[in-house]
């Protein structure tokens, strides 16, 4: 028998949950292609190592941009590779797949994701919105008659949703998240220090030293970043501290906070009261930014907590939801 799978098809990473096994794959959403032969050379972690370091005939492609497919054929190749690697297909059957999308994807974008999953080896393919699935993966009981608010900050999108009785009451999706913050750091270092750095270096700086809400007594963290001097064209390194990183990504963070504020303004009073009691759950890779929960709490005046294992919540939730659907279908028979 084929094993059913839940997929978090992220702009930065693909995570796959296999029924009965949990999360078994977490790899970057990158594919390396030889442009002369159109042949796939590497997928996932191996391809990610090549980003920014390839010769002219090799391209390291990220086939998803802002949470949606920007290159259909490469996405299909990537999904096929991962599904084959996991060996989830049965002798006579193919796996059912639950795949997650941002809340504001268009019908065309949804069809592209469905087709890519079907062509890569799926039998039945189900689509579900990321914040709903992330909430389930974070352990929230969204099927009760009470409001639950989740902010899911991924690589390409930030999804904000309020859920009750198993569905979305109010939501918004912003196409700015981790990738935008990386680009903010690249631009800041270029403007302030006349140094060109790559996105991978910017991401490392963000992970290592970003502190987005500083309190008295917090020490400044410092790291070294290397790149090419825009004036001399020669390699150079500089020290950058957490204050500079916060300054670089501040505007993007405040856009996310502002969108969450707008979602809260549209809520019915009873659900707004639930949010005051229950708070907001932060999930996705962005939830790991030091001090982000305090920054959001300070601005929205409600408690904010970071989910356990925020990177895994979407894939985990997709798997749980798919297993729940299969059990319900069996019970009806």
MILO-617778 format. One record per atom (N, C-alpha, C, O): z, x, y; residue in one letter. Coordinates in steps of 0.02 Angstrom, whole numbers, plus 32768, in hexadecimal, padded with zeros to 4 digits. Atoms other than C-alpha are relative to their C-alpha. Layout:
<nodes>
ZXYA ...
</nodes>
This chain:
<nodes>
8000802A7FC4X 800080008000X 8000802C803FX 802080608041X 80007FDD7FC0X 7FDB803880B2X 80437FF58023X 80617FC0801CX 7FC180067FDAX 8072805A8120X 7FEF7FEC8048X 7FC5800B8068X 800E80177FBCX 80757FFA81C5X 801C80318034X 804F80528028X 7FEC7FCE7FCEX 808280618263X 80037FE38047X 7FDC7FB78059X 7FFA80117FB9X 80BA804C8318X 7FED803E8028X 80058074801AX 80187FC77FDAX 806380BA8398X 80107FF9804AX 80017FC68069X 7FF87FFA7FB7X 809B80ED8446X 7FC7802D8017X 7FCB806A8014X 803C7FDA7FEBX 7FF08120848AX 800A80148048X 7FF17FF38076X 7FED7FED7FBDX 8031817D8520X 7FCD802F8021X 7FA6804F7FFFX 802C7FD37FDBX 7FD481DB85A9X 801180497FF1X 7FE480737FEFX 7FEA7FBB800DX 803B82778584X 8009800E7FB5X 7FF680447F9EX 7FF27FF68048X 806F826084CCX 7FF07FC37FD7X 7FF47F8A7FEFX 800880368031X 804581F98433X 803A80057FD0X 804680397FB2X 7FCA80048032X 80DA81C283CAX 7FEE7FCB7FCEX 7FD67F957FE0X 801080318035X 80C4816A8323X 803D7FF37FD5X 805E80217FBBX 7FC98018802BX 8146810482C5X 7FE17FE47FC0X 7FB57FBA7FC3X 801980188040X 812580E8820CX 80357FD47FE0X 80707FE77FDCX 7FD28030801EX 8174805181B8X 802980207FC8X 800D803D7F99X 7FD37FE58033X 820C80868151X 8010804A8009X 803B80647FE6X 7FF57FB87FF7X 8205813A8191X 801880128046X 803680478050X 7FEE7FF07FBCX 82238131824CX 7FC980268024X 7F8F8024800FX 80327FDA7FDAX 81CB81A082CCX 7FEF80417FDBX 801A806B7FD0X 80147FC68029X 81678221826DX 7FCF802E8025X 7FBE8064800DX 802F7FD57FDBX 80F0826482F3X 800D7FF9804AX 80147FC28065X 7FF97FFD7FB7X 8105829983A8X 7FD7803C8018X 7FEE80758014X 802C7FC97FEBX 807482FE83EDX 7FDF7FF08043X 7FD57FB58053X 8022800D7FC0X 801F83158497X 7FBD7FDC7FF6X 7F9B7FE77FC5X 803F80248002X 7F8B82A284BCX 7FC8802D801CX 7FAF80218053X 80337FD07FEAX 7F0F833284C7X 7FD0800F7FC6X 7FE680167F8DX 80337FEE8032X 7E6C8358846BX 7FD58038801DX 7FBD80338055X 802B7FC87FEBX 7E0D83FE8476X 7FBC7FF87FE0X 7FB77FF17FA3X 8044800C8019X 7D5083ED8466X 7FD3803A8015X 7FD78052804DX 80357FCE7FF1X 7CC3846E845BX 7FC67FDA801FX 7FA57FB27FFEX 803480267FDCX 7C48842F84DEX 7FB980107FE8X 7F8B7FE97FF2X 80437FEF801AX 7BB6848A848BX 7FEE7FD77FC2X 7FB57FC17FBBX 800D8023803FX 7BC8843383E3X 801E7FBA7FFEX 80117F937FD0X 7FDC80407FFDX 7C33839C8417X 80327FF87FC6X 80457FC17FB4X 7FD280018039X 7CA783CB8388X 804980048018X 805980298046X 7FB97FFE7FF0X 7D6383AA838EX 801E803F7FE1X 8018804A7FA5X 7FE47FC18017X 7DBC84528381X 804B7FFB7FF1X 8064801A7FC2X 7FB780078009X 7E73841E8390X 80177FBE801FX 7FF87FA4804DX 7FE3803F7FE8X 7EDE838383ACX 804B80098006X 806B802B7FDEX 7FB780007FFAX 7F90836B83EBX 801D8042801AX 8004805E804BX 7FDB7FC47FE9X 8006840183FCX 7FD3803D8005X 7FD780648035X 802D7FC58000X 7F80848083CFX 7FD07FFD803CX 7FC38030805BX 802E80087FC6X 7F0A843A8454X 802580098042X 800980238072X 7FD97FFB7FC3X 7F96843184D5X 800B804A8014X 800D805A8050X 7FF87FB87FF2X 7FAF84EE84C5X 7FC4801D8025X 7FC980508046X 803E7FE87FE2X 7EFC85018502X 7FF67FE88048X 7FCA8002806CX 800A801E7FBEX 7F0F849A85A3X 800380378036X 8034805C803BX 80037FD07FC9X 7EDA85048638X 7FEF80477FEAX 7FEF80758014X 800B7FBC8018X 7EB1859985C8X 7FC080067FD5X 7FB980357FAEX 803B8001802CX 7E08856E8579X 7FC48024801FX 7FBD8025805CX 80407FE67FE6X 7D6085C98588X 7FD37FC68014X 7FE47F8C8008X 802A80347FE2X 7CD0856A85D9X 7FE47FCE7FCDX 7FD47F957FDFX 801E802E8031X 7C8F851F8535X 80337FD37FDEX 80217FA87FB6X 7FCC802A801FX 7D3784D18504X 80247FD88036X 80397FF38069X 7FDC802B7FD1X 7D84843D855DX 803E7FE27FDEX 80397FC67FA8X 7FC380218019X 7E3884048542X 80067FBF8027X 80157FBE8062X 800580427FE0X 7E2C83498566X 803E7FD77FF3X 80587FD67FBBX 7FCC80348009X 7EB682CB8584X 7FDC7FBD8005X 7FCA7FA8803CX 802B803B8000X 7E5C822B8551X 801F7FC1801EX 7FFE7F8E8023X 7FE080397FDFX 7EDB81B785A3X 801480158046X 802F804B8051X 7FED7FF37FBBX 7EF681AC865DX 80237FC3801BX 800A7F8B8014X 7FD980387FE3X 7F79814186B4X 800C7FC87FCEX 800A7F8D7FDFX 7FEE80318033X 7FA480EB8610X 7FC67FDC7FDEX 7FD07FB37FB2X 803A8021801FX 7EF280B585E4X 7FCC80347FE9X 7FCE806E7FFEX 80327FD3801DX 7E5F80FF8584X 7FCC80138034X 7FAB7FE78051X 80357FEA7FD3X 7DED816985F1X 7FC6801D7FD9X 7F8E80227FF3X 80367FE8802BX 7D8881B18560X 80087FE07FBBX 80327FF57F93X 7FF88029803DX 7D70813584D1X 7FF680297FC0X 801F80277F93X 80107FDA803DX 7D1E81AA8451X 803680337FEEX 8047803C7FB4X 7FCD7FCC800CX 7DA082338467X 80427FE07FEAX 80657FFB7FBFX 7FC480258015X 7E2F81B48459X 7FFC7FED7FB7X 802C7FF47F91X 800B80148045X 7DE5817483B7X 8008803D7FD1X 802880387F9CX 7FFA7FC28028X 7DD682278374X 804980147FF8X 806080277FC2X 7FBA7FEB8000X 7E8A824B83A4X 802A7FD27FD3X 80517FEB7FAAX 7FDA802F8029X 7ED181AD8354X 7FEF80087FB6X 801B80077F8BX 80167FF78045X 7E6981C682B6X 8021803E7FE1X 8037803D7FA8X 7FE27FC28018X 7EAA827882A7X 804A7FF67FF0X 8061800B7FBBX 7FB8800A800BX 7F61824482BAX 800E7FD37FC4X 803A7FE17F9BX 7FF5802F8037X 7F5381B08241X 7FF080207FBDX 801380167F8BX 80147FDC803EX 7EFA821C81BFX 803780327FEEX 8048803A7FB3X 7FCC7FCD800AX 7F7F82A481D5X 803E7FE17FDFX 806080027FB7X 7FC380208019X 800A822681ADX 7FF77FE37FBAX 80287FD37F98X 800F80198044X 7FB381E9810EX 80217FBB7FF4X 80457FB27FC2X 7FE080428006X 7FE78133812AX 7FD17FCC7FE1X 7FE67F937FD3X 802E8030801EX 7F4B80E280E2X 800D7FF97FB5X 801D802A7F93X 7FF9800C8048X 7F5A80928036X 7FBE800B7FDDX 7F8B80177FFDX 803E7FF78027X 7EDB80A27FA9X 7FCF7FC78010X 7F937FD18016X 802B803B7FF5X 7E9B7FF27FC9X 800C7FDE8043X 7FEC7FAC8052X 7FF080247FC2X 7EE57FC78073X 80088030803BX 8014806B8034X 7FF87FDA7FC2X 7EEF80008127X 803E7FE78025X 80527FAD801DX 7FC180147FE0X 7F8B7FFE8195X 7FF77FCD8039X 7FC47FCE805BX 7FFD80287FC2X 7FB67F778214X 801D802D8036X 804A80568029X 7FEB7FD47FC9X 7FCF7FC882BEX 80187FD6803BX 7FF87FA78050X 7FE7801C7FC1X 803A7F958352X 7FF880378035X 8013806E802DX 800E7FCE7FCDX 80007FEF83EFX 80157FE58044X 800E7FA98051X 7FE280187FC2X 804C7FE7849CX 7FD78012803EX 7FB780478040X 80277FF77FC2X 7FFC7FD58549X 802C7FF2803DX 805C7FCD8037X 7FDC80137FC2X 803B7FD185FEX 7FF67FB68010X 7FC87F967FF5X 800280487FF4X 80597F238645X 7FC27FE98027X 7FAE7FAF8021X 803780187FD6X 7FC57F2086BDX 7FBB80157FE6X 7F8B8019800DX 80417FEC801AX 7F387F578647X 7FD17FC48002X 7FE57F8B7FF6X 803380357FFCX 7E977EF3865CX 7FE97FEE7FBAX 7FF880127F8AX 801A80168041X 7E417E9485D0X 7FD180357FE2X 7FD280407FA5X 802F7FCC8018X 7DBC7F1D85C4X 8027803B7FE4X 801680567FB0X 7FD67FC78017X 7E427FA585B5X 80227FEF7FBEX 802880197F92X 7FE08016803EX 7E9C7F3F852FX 7FCF80027FC5X 7FE080167F8EX 803480008035X 7DFA7F2A84CCX 7FF180487FEAX 7FE780547FAEX 800E7FBA8011X 7DDA7FE684D5X 8036801D7FD3X 802780417FA3X 7FC87FE78029X 7E88800B848DX 7FFC7FE17FBAX 800580037F88X 800780228040X 7E6F7F888403X 7FC9801F7FD5X 7FD2802D7F9AX 80397FE48025X 7DC57FCF83D3X 800F80477FE7X 7FFE80587FAFX 7FEF7FBB8014X 7E05808383D1X 802E7FFF7FC4X 802680277F96X 7FD080048037X 7E958050835DX 7FDE7FE77FC0X 7FEC7FFF7F89X 8023801B803BX 7E237FEA82EAX 7FD280357FE1X 7FCF803D7FA4X 802F7FCE8019X 7DA1807582DEX 8023803D7FE1X 8007805F7FB7X 7FDC7FC6801AX 7E2680F782BAX 80237FF07FBEX 8046801B7FA2X 7FE6800E8043X 7E5B809D821BX 80327FC77FFBX 80527FBF7FC8X 7FD180378002X 7EC38005824AX 7FE37FC27FDFX 7FA67FB67FE3X 8016803F801DX 7EBA7F6181EBX 80087FCA8035X 7FD97FBA8059X 7FF1802D7FC7X 7F0E7EE2825EX 801E802B8037X 804A8055802AX 7FE57FDA7FC8X 7F2F7F29830AX 801F7FCF8032X 7FFE7FA08049X 7FDD802A7FD0X 7FB07EDA837EX 800D8027803FX 801D8063803CX 7FF07FE07FC1X 7FC67F008436X 803F7FE1801DX 80487FA4801AX 7FC3801B7FE0X 806D7EF08490X 800D802A803EX 7FFB80658040X 7FF47FDB7FC2X 80A67F21853EX 803B80317FF9X 806C80237FD7X 7FD07FC98009X 81097FC3854DX 80487FEF8012X 80757FFF7FEBX 7FB9800A7FF0X 81A67F8985AAX 80247FD37FCFX 80607FDD7FC1X 7FE1802D8031X 81C67EFD852DX 801280287FC1X 804980227FA6X 7FF67FD9803CX 81B27F74849AX 80358036800BX 805E80447FDFX 7FCF7FCC7FF0X 82177FFD84F1X 80477FE38000X 807680037FE9X 7FBE80227FFEX 82A77F81850DX 801A7FF67FB9X 805580017FACX 7FEC800A8046X 82A97F578453X 801480437FE1X 804780487FBFX 7FF17FBD801BX 82A480118425X 8040801D801CX 806080467FFBX 7FC27FE77FE1X 83358031849DX 803D7FD97FE9X 80757FE77FFDX 7FC88026801CX 839E7FB3843DX 80147FC38027X 80497FA6801BX 7FEF803B7FD8X 83997F2584BCX 7FEB7FC17FD9X 7FB67FBF7FBAX 8011803F8021X 839E7E748476X 7FDD7FD38034X 7FFE7FAF8059X 802680237FCCX 83137E2884DFX 7FF27FB77FECX 7FD47F928013X 801180438018X 83097D878476X 80357FCC8013X 802C7F918006X 7FCC802E7FE9X 83A97D3B84BFX 7FEE7FE48045X 7FC680018069X 800E801D7FBEX 83A77CC78558X 802780238038X 805180058059X 7FE07FDB7FC9X 83DF7D4F85D1X 7FD180388017X 7FA880517FF0X 802D7FCF7FE2X 838A7DCB8644X 800F80477FEBX 8049805C7FEBX 7FFB7FB9800FX 83697E7E860EX 7FCB8024802AX 7F9180108029X 80317FDC7FD6X 83177EFA8685X 7FF780477FE5X 8027806A7FD5X 80107FBE801AX 82BF7F97864CX 7FCD8022802FX 7F9E80028047X 80307FD77FDBX 8267802286ACX 7FE880387FD1X 801080637FBDX 801D7FD08030X 81F28087863CX 7FD280308026X 7F9C801D803BX 80277FCE7FDAX 81B481268690X 7FE180317FCFX 8003805B7FB2X 80247FD68030X 8130817B8626X 7FDC80398022X 7FF280538056X 80297FCB7FE2X 80AA81FD8649X 7FD17FE48035X 7FCB8000806BX 8032801C7FD3X 8028818D869AX 80167FC48027X 7FFF7FB8805FX 7FEB803D7FDEX 808180EC86C7X 804C7FF78000X 807080107FD4X 7FBA80167FFFX 812B80A986FBX 7FFE7FB47FFBX 7FE37F928026X 80008048800BX 81477FFB86B5X 80467FE5800CX 80777FFD7FF0X 7FC080207FF0X 81D07F8D86FBX 7FFC7FB87FE9X 7FCD7F957FFCX 800380448019X 81F87EEA86A3X 80467FE37FF7X 807680067FE7X 7FC38026800EX 827E7E658696X 7FEE7FD07FC8X 7FBD7FAA7FCCX 800F8028803CX 82857E0E85ECX 80387FD07FF1X 80737FDD7FFCX 7FD080318018X 82D97D7385A9X 7FDD7FD57FCCX 7FA17FC67FD3X 801C80288036X 82BE7D0B850BX 7FC0801E7FE2X 7F917FFB7FD2X 80367FDE8023X 82497D8E84C4X 7FC0800A8028X 7F8E8020800CX 803D7FF67FD8X 81CD7D908554X 801080178046X 804A801A805BX 7FF87FE37FBDX 81AF7DD58602X 80077FC88034X 7FDE7F9B8037X 7FF4802F7FCAX 81F77D738695X 7FDD8019803FX 7FBC7FF38063X 80207FE17FC5X 81BA7DEB871DX 7FF280497FEEX 801A80697FCCX 80107FBA8011X 81647E948713X 7FD0801D8034X 7FB07FFA805BX 80307FDC7FD6X 81017F178770X 7FF280447FDEX 801E80617FBFX 80127FBF801DX 80A47FB38739X 7FE1802B8037X 7FB58016805CX 80147FD27FCBX 8089804987A8X 7FDD803C7FDFX 7FF9805A7FB1X 80247FC8801FX 800680CD877EX 801580428020X 7FEC806A8037X 7FE47FC07FECX 8077815987B4X 8041800B7FDAX 806D7FE07FD9X 7FC67FF1802AX 80F681AD8744X 8005804C7FF8X 7FFD80718029X 7FF57FB8800CX 8112825886F3X 7FC5802C8016X 7FD080618033X 803B7FD87FEDX 805F8296870DX 7FFA8007804BX 7FE9803D8065X 80037FFD7FB7X 8065826987C5X 80338031801CX 80268055804CX 7FCB7FD27FE9X 810882C887D9X 7FEA80497FF5X 7FF68074801EX 801A7FBD800CX 80B783618788X 7FCF80158036X 7FD1804D804FX 80327FF27FCCX 802783558804X 802280098044X 800C8032806CX 7FDA7FF87FC1X 80A583408893X 801B80488006X 80198066803BX 7FE47FBC8000X 80F583E68860X 7FC88034800BX 7FD180648031X 803A7FD37FF6X 804A843C8854X 7FEC8002804AX 7FE280378066X 801580047FB9X 801D83FE8904X 8034801F802EX 80228040805FX 7FCA7FE57FD6X 80C7842E894CX 7FFE804C8000X 8003806C8034X 80007FB68007X 80BF84E18909X 7FC3801D8024X 7FC680538042X 803E7FE87FDEX 800C84F2894AX 80087FFD804CX 7FF6802C806FX 7FF980097FB7X 803784AE89F8X 8035802D801EX 802C804A8053X 7FC77FDC7FE4X 80DF85048A0FX 7FFF804B7FF2X 80188073801AX 7FFD7FBA8015X 80C485A889B3X 7FBB80217FF6X 7FB7805B7FE2X 80457FE68009X 800585BD89ADX 7FF6801E7FBBX 7FD980547FB2X 80057FE98046X 800F85CC88F1X 7FE37FC77FD6X 7FFC7F8F7FD8X 801D8032802CX 7FA185718874X 802080077FBBX 801D803B7F9BX 7FE380008044X 7FFD854187D4X 7FE07FC87FD7X 7FC47F997FF3X 801D8033802CX 7FC584DC873EX 80307FC67FF5X 806C7FCC8004X 7FD6803B800DX 80058430870BX 8035800D7FCBX 806C7FF27FCFX 7FCE7FEF8034X 805B84788672X 803B8024801FX 80758017800DX 7FCA7FDC7FDDX 80BF84EF86E2X 802A7FD18029X 80677FD6802BX 7FDD80317FD7X 80EA845F8757X 802E7FD57FD5X 80667FC57FE9X 7FD7802A802DX 812883F786C4X 803E80267FE9X 807480097FE5X 7FC77FD88015X 819784858689X 803580058037X 80718001802AX 7FD27FFD7FC6X 81E284958738X 80277FBE8005X 80647FBE800EX 7FE180437FFBX 820483D8873BX 80357FF77FC9X 806D7FE07FD7X 7FD180098038X 825783DA868FX 803D802D8008X 807580187FFBX 7FCA7FCF7FFEX 82BF847686B0X 80317FF6803AX 806E7FFC8030X 7FD27FFD7FC7X 8305845F875FX 80027FC1802DX 80297FBF805CX 8000803B7FD4X 82DD83B387AAX 80457FDE8001X 80617FCF7FCCX 7FC280277FF7X 837A835E87F0X 7FF27FCF8039X 7FEC7FE38073X 8019802F7FCEX 834C82BE884AX 80387FDB8026X 802A7FB68055X 7FC7801D7FDCX 83FB8288887FX 803880337FFFX 8059803D7FCCX 7FCF7FC97FFEX 846E831188BAX 80437FE6801AX 80467FBF8049X 7FBD80117FEAX 852982FE88CCX 802480408015X 801080788002X 7FD97FC57FEAX 85AA8371891CX 801580287FC3X 802F800C7F92X 7FEA7FD58038X 85CB840488ACX 7FC8800F7FCFX 7FD0803C7FA5X 80397FF1802CX 852283FE8854X 7FE080428015X 7FD0804C8050X 801F7FC07FF1X 84D984AD8848X 7FB47FF98004X 7F967FD07FE1X 80497FFE7FFDX 842684D18879X 7FE680267FC4X 7FFF805D7FB4X 80207FDC8037X 83BB84FF87E4X 7FC18022801BX 7F9F80078046X 803B7FD97FE9X 8334858487FBX 7FD980177FC4X 7FF5802A7F91X 802B7FE58035X 829F85B48790X 7FC680258020X 7FB6801B805BX 803A7FDA7FE8X 820B862987A0X 7FC07FDD7FEAX 7FBB7FC57FB2X 8040801D8011X 815A85E687A6X 7FC880318013X 7FCA80518048X 80377FD07FF5X 80BB864C8797X 7FBE7FDD8009X 7FB37FA77FEEX 8042801D7FF5X 800B862A87D3X 7FD280308025X 7FDC806D8024X 80307FD67FDBX 7F7B8667883FX 80097FF4804BX 80087FBB8062X 7FF980037FB7X 7F92868E88F8X 7FBF7FE5801EX 7F897FFF8011X 803D801F7FE3X 7F1A8620895DX 7FE2802B8037X 7FA88022804AX 80197FD47FCBX 7F0986A789E4X 7FDF803E7FE3X 7FA5804D7FF4X 801A7FC1801BX 7EF287488980X 7FD87FF77FBFX 7FB080217FACX 8021800C8041X 7EB586FA88DCX 802180257FC7X 800980237F8FX 7FDE7FD88033X 7F30876A887EX 803A7FD87FE0X 80557FAA7FFFX 7FC680208020X 7FB787358800X 8040800E8028X 804980458043X 7FC27FF77FDAX 8062871A8851X 80357FD17FE2X 80237F9E7FC4X 7FCB802D8017X 810B86CF8824X 80307FF3803AX 803A801D8065X 7FCE80117FCEX 818C8675888FX 803B7FDE7FDEX 80377FC87FA5X 7FC780278017X 823986298879X 7FFD7FBC8022X 7FEF7FB7805DX 7FFE80447FE5X 8246856D8890X 80427FE07FEBX 80587FE97FB2X 7FBF801D8011X 82E9850A8897X 7FFB7FB47FFAX 7FC87F95800BX 7FFF8047800EX 831B8458886AX 7FF87FD5803FX 7FDD7F9E803BX 800980257FC1X 832084228922X 7FB67FF88011X 7FA07FC38027X 804880027FF2X 8268844E8935X 7FDC7FD07FD0X 7FAE7FAD7FE4X 801F802D8032X 823B83F18894X 800E7FB78013X 7FE27F8C800FX 7FEE80447FEBX 829A835788D1X 7FD57FEA803CX 7FBD7FB2803FX 8029800F7FC5X 823D83608977X 7FB87FF07FECX 7F987FC38008X 804680098017X 8196836C891BX 7FF57FBC7FE0X 7FC27F9C7FECX 800B803E8027X 81B082D388ABX 80227FC3801FX 801F7F8C8003X 7FD880367FE2X 821C82698921X 7FD77FC1800EX 7FEC7F8A7FFEX 8029803A7FEEX 818F81F9895FX 7FEC7FD67FC3X 7FEE7F997FC5X 80138024803EX 815481CD88AFX 803B7FDA7FE4X 80337FA07FCFX 7FC380218019X 820681A58878X 80117FC28029X 80237F8E800EX 7FEF80387FD4X 82228135890FX 7FCE7FC67FF9X 7FDF7F8C8004X 80318035800EX 818180D688E7X 80157FD87FC3X 800F7F9B7FC1X 7FE88022803DX 81C880B0883AX 803C7FD48010X 80407F9B7FFAX 7FC480257FECX 826E807A8886X 7FEC7FC18028X 80077F8B801DX 801780377FD5X 8213800D8906X 7FE07FC87FD5X 7FEA7F8D7FE3X 80208031802CX 81AD7FB8887CX 80357FDA7FD8X 802F7F9D7FCFX 7FC980208024X 824C7F958818X 80247FCE802EX 80377F988018X 7FE0802C7FCEX 82997F4A88B7X 7FD77FC08009X 7FF27F89800CX 802D803A7FF7X 82017ED988CCX 80057FD17FC4X 80057F947FCCX 7FFA802A803DX 820E7E9C8816X 80407FD88003X 80417F9D7FF1X 7FBF80227FFDX 82C67E728831X 80017FC78033X 80237F95802AX 800380347FCCX 829D7E0D88CDX 7FE07FC07FE7X 7FEC7F8B8004X 8024803C801AX 82317D968865X 80277FDA7FCBX 80107FA77FB2X 7FDD801D8038X 82B77D6D87E4X 80247FBE8011X 803C7FB58049X 7FD5803B7FF7X 83097CC287CDX 804980178006X 805C804A7FE9X 7FBA7FEA7FF3X 83C27CC98805X 8028800E7FC1X 804F803E7FBFX 7FD97FF6803CX 840A7CB78755X 7FF080427FDEX 801C80657FC5X 80147FC18020X 83A67D498712X 8016803B802CX 802A806F8012X 7FE87FCA7FD3X 83D07DB287ADX 804A800D7FF3X 806080477FF5X 7FB87FF8800FX 84887D928785X 800A80277FBFX 803880507FBAX 7FFC7FDA8040X 846B7DD186D2X 7FF5804A800CX 801780747FEDX 80107FB97FF4X 84207E738716X 803C80238020X 804A805D8011X 7FC47FE27FE1X 84BB7E908782X 803480107FCAX 805580447FCCX 7FCF7FF68036X 85277E7B86E5X 7FEA80367FCFX 801180627FBCX 80187FD78037X 84B97ED78669X 7FDF80418016X 7FD980707FEFX 801F7FC37FE6X 84657F5886D8X 7FB780087FEBX 7F987FDB7FCEX 80467FEF800FX 83BC7FAC86C2X 800080397FCDX 802880677FD2X 80077FCA8032X 83888016862DX 7FC3802A8012X 7F8C8010801AX 80377FD17FF2X 831E80B18651X 7FE7801D7FBFX 800E80337F95X 801C7FE3803EX 82A680EA85CAX 7FC080268011X 7FA98026804AX 803A7FD57FF3X 820E815B85B5X 801580468012X 804F80538021X 7FF17FBA7FF1X 8203821685D6X 801F800A8044X 80488036804EX 7FE67FFB7FBBX 822781FC8690X 804B7FF38004X 806C800A8032X 7FB9800F8000X 82D481BA8663X 802B803F7FF8X 8066803F8008X 7FDB7FC1800BX 8305826E8637X 800880298040X 802B805C803FX 7FF87FDC7FC1X 82F682A686EDX 80497FFD8016X 80667FC7801BX 7FB87FFD7FEFX 83A382DF8721X 800E7FD98041X 7FF27FE78075X 7FEA80267FC5X 83F582618797X 7FD67FC38010X 7FE47FA08040X 802C80397FF0X 836B81DD878FX 80267FBD7FFBX 801B7F908023X 7FD9803E8007X 83E481578750X 802B7FF3803DX 80327FBB8054X 7FD580077FC4X 8458817A87E5X 7FD67FEE803DX 7FEC7FC78067X 802C800E7FC7X 83C681788860X 7FEC7FB68002X 7FEF7F968036X 801580468003X 838A80CC8824X 803C7FD3800CX 80377FA18030X 7FC480287FF7X 843B8087881BX 80167FFD804AX 80297FC98063X 7FED7FFB7FB9X 846080C388CDX 7FD37FD4802BX 7FEB7FB5805BX 803080257FD7X 83C3806E8911X 7FFE7FB57FF0X 7FF27F8C801CX 800580468014X 83C77FCB88ADX 80447FDD7FFBX 80477FA07FF3X 7FBC801C8002X 84847FB388AAX 80107FDB7FBFX 80357FAA7FC0X 7FEF801B8042X 848B7F8B87F0X 800C803C7FD1X 7FF280727FDDX 7FF67FC9802FX 84C87FF4875CX 7FBF80147FDEX 7F957FE97FCFX 803C7FE78023X 84418061870AX 8017802F7FC9X 803F805C7FD5X 7FEF7FD38037X 844F80B38660X 7FC080197FDEX 7F8E7FF67FDAX 803A7FE38023X 83D981278603X 80057FEE7FB6X 803A7FF67F97X 800180128047X 83A680EB8555X 800B803E7FD5X 7FFC80767FEAX 7FF97FC9802FX 83D1815584BFX 7FBA80127FE7X 7F937FE57FD6X 80437FE88015X 833881BE848EX 7FC87FDD8025X 7F9D7FBD8005X 803080277FD9X 82CE8178851DX 7FB6800F7FF0X 7F8B7FE47FF8X 80457FEF8011X 823181D684E5X 7FE67FD97FC4X 7FAA7FCD7FBDX 80148020803FX 8231817A843EX 7FFF7FB38003X 7FE87F937FD4X 7FF480487FFFX 825680C88479X 7FC37FD57FF3X 7FC77FA37FCFX 803C802A8007X 81A480858483X 7FE780007FB7X 7FDA7FCC7F9BX 80177FFC8045X 816F80C583D7X 80317FDE7FD1X 801D7FBA7FA3X 7FCB801F8029X 8215808F838BX 7FFB7FB38005X 7FFD7F907FD2X 800480497FF5X 82067FE183D8X 7FC27FE27FE1X 7FC47FAB7FC6X 803E8019801EX 81517FCF839EX 80087FF87FB5X 7FF27FC67F99X 7FF580038049X 81847FF582EBX 802E7FC67FEEX 80217FA27FBEX 7FD08036800EX 82197F7D82F1X 7FDF7FBC8008X 7FE87F8F7FDFX 802180407FF3X 81AF7EF1833CX 7FCD7FF07FCAX 7FC77FB67FB5X 8032800A8035X 81257F0A82BBX 80227FEB7FBEX 800B7FBE7F9CX 7FDC8011803DX 81A27F06822BX 801B7FB88004X 801B7F937FD3X 7FE680437FF6X 81EF7E688275X 7FC97FCC7FF7X 7FD37F977FD8X 8039802E8006X 81437E158281X 7FEB7FF87FB7X 7FDB7FC17FA1X 801580028047X 81197E4281CCX 80327FD77FD7X 801E7FB07FABX 7FCD80278024X 81BF7DFB818DX 7FF97FB5800FX 7FFD7F8B7FE2X 800880467FECX 81A57D5A81F0X 7FC47FE07FDDX 7FC77FA77FC6X 803D80198022X 80F57D4881A8X 800C7FF37FB6X 7FF57FC17F9AX 7FF080088048X 81377D6180F5X 802C7FC37FF4X 80227F9E7FC4X 7FD380388007X 81C17CE18110X 7FDB7FBD8007X 7FED7F8B7FE7X 8026803E7FF7X 81437C60814BX 7FD87FEE7FC2X 7FCB7FB47FB3X 8025800D803FX 80E17C7780AAX 802E7FE27FCBX 80177FD37F94X 
</nodes>
